């Protein structure tokens, strides 16, 4: 099954104490990279989300956002940081005295200072939070997986179509290739006749030797066979794949490019050169699409 590396999934879960929402966005990436973001209060649950997503996303960059809404006081414990409050008070009084500032240092000002009051998770219920996050993450992972499968089906259909186009071009090149040597001999005879005059006898054995050398240098049979084999492999992978195949397809496209470039350099024929350019254009489109496959 072909999967795209791009997608979006959202999952929600409530256990009566908290509502958890997990959103996953994934994009192309050479390797598997999962990043989880949540509030510091629930940072201990990041691994629970990552494990749930890792089972689904094998390749690609995934950004996982975890949002927790508390419904009871169980997850919320507010603590007073007395040492911090004392230091704020001391420094504010020193500042007021030094600059002869008016005003009162009241509880509203002091409580608004950073880290004076801290909301921390209830340590005793960490497992409950982790379980809720894991449940929401699994739902989000299932949603993004469904989207990636749908996109993968579209990618596979497009790649199969382009693979058939390249195979058709290969067949056209294969039909044209045997004609090149014969045309070369005819043109060579014509050229010699123009240069030496029509009454001069052209040595046939020399012509045949030159033709054989040319035919050997311009022979592209092996390259055509290998390229057609690569296209068959492409079709097989796209129709029978199980698990991530993006890296395998990427390597296969490199081999396609290698063969078509060799054909273009050896053929020495305008018609084949034109067909090679068509094939290279389609192979480039295949390469671009393969970058999106897990």
Secondary structure, 3 states (H helix, E strand, C coil): CCCECCEEEEEEEECCCEEEEEEEEEECCCCEEEEEECCHHHHHHHHHHHHHHHCCCCCEEEEEEEEEEECCHHHCEEEECHHHHHHHHHHHHHHHHHHCCCCCCCHHHHHCCCCCEEEECCHHHHHHHHHHHHHHHHHHHHHHHHHHHHHHHHHHHHHHHHHHHHHHHHHHHHHHHHHHHHHHHHHHHHHHHHHHCCCCCCCHHHHHHHHHHHHHHCCCHHHHHHHHHHHHHHHHHHHHCCCCCHHHHHHHHHHHHHHHHHHHHHHCCHHHHHHHHHHHHHHHHHHHHHCCEC
